[in-house]
Amino acid sequence: MGRSQETFNKKENDKKRIKKRKDKEEKKEERQANSKKGKSLEEMMAYIDENGNISATPPDPKKKKIFNSEDVQIGVPKQAPIDPADLIRKGTITFFNESKGYGFIKDLQSQESVFVHINALSAPVKENDKVTFEVEMGPKGPNAVSVKPA
């Protein structure tokens, strides 16, 4: 007598597949029964109130604000032109090595230390001299340029 070709494992897999198919059909029928087809446009409409929250009720026409389209800015606002007088800073030379050709200026406003090279000097300077200068960003940080004794 021959043994059955259907093993226990095959039977279990068939049962699982049939159960899965039935569950899927039930879910499909449930979705179709609960579908909200045929809604009117008013039922689907959502509104935004004056605080920016989504609501189902239309906004009050009395609170309506009118904007001029030219006043709306999209993107980054344009920068105001920089006054050349604001670029000139005052400071004190805290360190200067003439043999190496560089030093540092302490800005009186921000108290930050700014590197200065001998090529940026208009006149010879020494430590503790008061100077006026402009700042440019170099590859390693702020650099003083157009350094003049005050």
matplotlib code that plots the C-alpha trace (Angstrom):
import matplotlib.pyplot as plt

x = [0.0, 1.3, 1.6, -0.3, 1.6, 0.2, 2.3, 1.2, 3.3, 1.6, -1.8, -1.0, 0.4, -2.8, -5.0, -2.9, -3.2, -7.0, -7.4, -5.3, -7.4, -10.7, -9.3, -8.4, -11.9, -13.5, -11.4, -12.2, -16.0, -15.7, -13.9, -16.5, -19.3, -17.7, -16.5, -17.7, -18.3, -20.8, -19.8, -20.8, -18.1, -19.1, -18.6, -15.1, -14.1, -11.6, -11.0, -8.1, -9.0, -7.2, -4.8, -3.8, -5.7, -7.8, -11.5, -14.7, -16.5, -16.0, -14.2, -16.1, -16.3, -16.0, -12.5, -11.3, -8.0, -7.0, -3.4, -1.6, 0.2, 3.2, 3.7, 4.1, 7.8, 8.7, 12.3, 15.0, 14.5, 16.9, 19.7, 20.0, 23.2, 26.0, 27.1, 30.9, 31.3, 30.1, 32.8, 35.6, 36.4, 38.7, 41.0, 44.3, 47.3, 47.8, 50.7, 52.9, 56.1, 57.9, 60.5, 57.7, 55.4, 52.1, 50.2, 46.8, 44.3, 41.8, 38.5, 37.1, 33.5, 33.4, 36.5, 37.5, 41.1, 41.7, 44.8, 46.8, 49.6, 52.4, 51.2, 47.8, 49.5, 49.7, 52.2, 54.6, 52.9, 53.9, 52.1, 49.4, 48.9, 45.3, 44.3, 41.4, 40.8, 38.4, 37.7, 37.7, 37.1, 40.2, 40.7, 41.5, 39.2, 38.8, 41.8, 42.3, 42.9, 43.5, 45.1, 45.9, 47.1, 44.2]
y = [0.0, 3.4, 6.3, 9.5, 12.1, 14.8, 15.3, 16.9, 20.0, 20.4, 20.1, 22.8, 25.2, 24.7, 25.5, 28.6, 29.8, 29.2, 31.0, 34.0, 34.2, 34.2, 36.9, 39.0, 38.6, 39.6, 42.7, 43.6, 43.2, 45.2, 48.1, 48.2, 48.2, 51.1, 53.0, 56.6, 56.8, 59.4, 62.1, 65.6, 68.2, 70.0, 66.9, 66.4, 70.1, 71.1, 74.7, 76.5, 78.9, 82.1, 80.2, 77.8, 74.8, 72.5, 72.6, 71.3, 74.6, 77.4, 80.6, 83.6, 86.1, 89.0, 88.0, 87.8, 89.7, 91.0, 90.8, 92.5, 89.9, 92.3, 92.4, 88.6, 87.6, 84.1, 83.1, 84.9, 88.7, 90.9, 92.3, 96.0, 97.5, 97.7, 101.1, 101.5, 103.2, 100.1, 98.0, 100.0, 98.7, 99.9, 97.8, 97.4, 95.4, 92.7, 90.9, 91.7, 89.9, 92.0, 89.3, 86.9, 89.5, 88.9, 89.7, 90.0, 92.8, 92.8, 94.3, 96.8, 96.0, 92.3, 91.6, 89.0, 88.5, 89.2, 88.0, 90.8, 90.3, 92.8, 93.3, 94.7, 97.5, 101.0, 102.2, 100.5, 99.4, 97.9, 96.3, 98.2, 100.7, 101.8, 101.0, 101.1, 98.2, 96.2, 92.5, 90.0, 86.2, 84.3, 80.5, 80.2, 82.8, 86.6, 88.7, 92.4, 94.5, 98.2, 98.6, 102.2, 103.7, 105.6]
z = [0.0, -0.9, 1.5, 1.0, -0.9, 1.4, 4.5, 7.7, 6.9, 3.5, 5.1, 7.7, 5.0, 3.0, 6.1, 6.7, 3.1, 3.1, 6.4, 5.2, 2.0, 4.1, 6.4, 3.4, 1.9, 5.2, 5.5, 1.9, 2.6, 5.8, 4.0, 1.3, 3.8, 5.8, 2.8, 2.7, -1.0, -2.1, 0.3, -0.7, -1.3, 1.9, 4.0, 2.6, 3.0, 5.7, 6.9, 8.6, 11.4, 12.3, 14.6, 11.8, 13.1, 10.9, 11.6, 10.0, 10.3, 7.8, 9.1, 10.3, 7.3, 9.8, 10.8, 7.1, 6.4, 3.0, 2.0, -0.9, -2.9, -3.4, 0.4, 0.7, 0.7, -0.3, 0.6, 2.4, 2.8, 1.1, 3.3, 3.9, 2.4, 5.0, 6.1, 5.4, 8.8, 10.6, 9.1, 10.7, 14.1, 16.9, 18.9, 20.8, 19.6, 22.2, 20.5, 17.6, 16.4, 13.8, 13.0, 12.1, 10.6, 12.5, 15.6, 17.2, 17.8, 20.6, 19.3, 21.7, 20.9, 20.8, 22.8, 20.2, 19.1, 15.4, 13.5, 11.7, 9.2, 8.6, 5.0, 6.3, 8.2, 6.8, 9.4, 11.9, 15.2, 18.5, 21.4, 23.2, 20.3, 19.5, 15.9, 13.5, 11.2, 9.1, 9.4, 6.6, 7.0, 6.0, 5.7, 9.4, 10.8, 11.0, 9.7, 10.2, 7.0, 6.5, 9.9, 10.8, 14.1, 15.8]

ax = plt.figure().add_subplot(projection="3d")
ax.plot(x, y, z, "-o")
ax.set_aspect("equal")
plt.show()
